[in-house]
């Protein structure tokens, strides 16, 4: 996920983001860590707080494919949807 990168770009601290979305800084850190698996609702809250679409929270697709951050399975994106 790119959340930490977006935080740096926007000059927002993890503590500020956590406070904005009603989480502890530790809880946010765990959720956005490499092994974190936050639910879609939480990702939507993070994206809204950062002013970006949910899709921006993930690494950019390569050849129309992203990988699930949880299991690593390839997910093909359909640009027509």
N, C-alpha and C positions, 0 to 999 in steps of 0.2 A: 504494500500500500504506500501511497505517496503523502499521507497526512503530515508526517513530520516535515517533509520538503515544503508542502504548502504553508505550514505554520511559519517556517523560516522566510518564505517569499513574502508573506503578509505581515511579518513582524509581530506575530502573536505567540505568546508562550503557551505551553501545554496547560499550565495552571489556569490561564485566562480562558482557554477553550473549555476546560473541564468545568469551570465555574459557570460559564455561559450555558452549557448543556446539562447542568445539574449532576455532575459526577465528581468524584474525588480525582485528584491528579494521579494517584496510584491506579485507580480503576481505569482511567483513560489510557495510561501507559500500558497496562496489561492488554486492553482491548485493541490497541493499535500496534502492538509488538508483532514481531515476525510470526509468532504462534497464536496471535490473537484471532478471534473469530466473532466480531461483534455482529449482532443481528441487524437486519436491514433498517429497522426503525432507528437504531443508534447511528448507523451510517448516514441516514437522512438528516438526523439532528446535527451531526458533525458537518455535513456538506452545507446545510442551511447556515450554520454559525460561521462557516468560512466563506460563504457567498459563492460557492461553486456547485456544479452538478455532481451528483453521486459518482458518476463515471470518472470524474477527475481525481477521485480518491485512489484509483487503481493505476497501476503501471499502464502505460500506453500500449495498445494492442500491436502485435507484430503480424503482418499479413492477415489481418482480420481475426486474430485469435488472441484471447487472453487466457490466463491460467487461474483456476480457482485458488485463492490464497489458503484455503483449508486443506484440500486434497490434492491439488496440483493438476487436476483434470483440465484438458483443453476445452475451452468454450468458444465456439465460433460465433462471431458477431454478424448479424444480418443488417447491413446499412440501410435496407429498405424499410425497416420497421420503425 
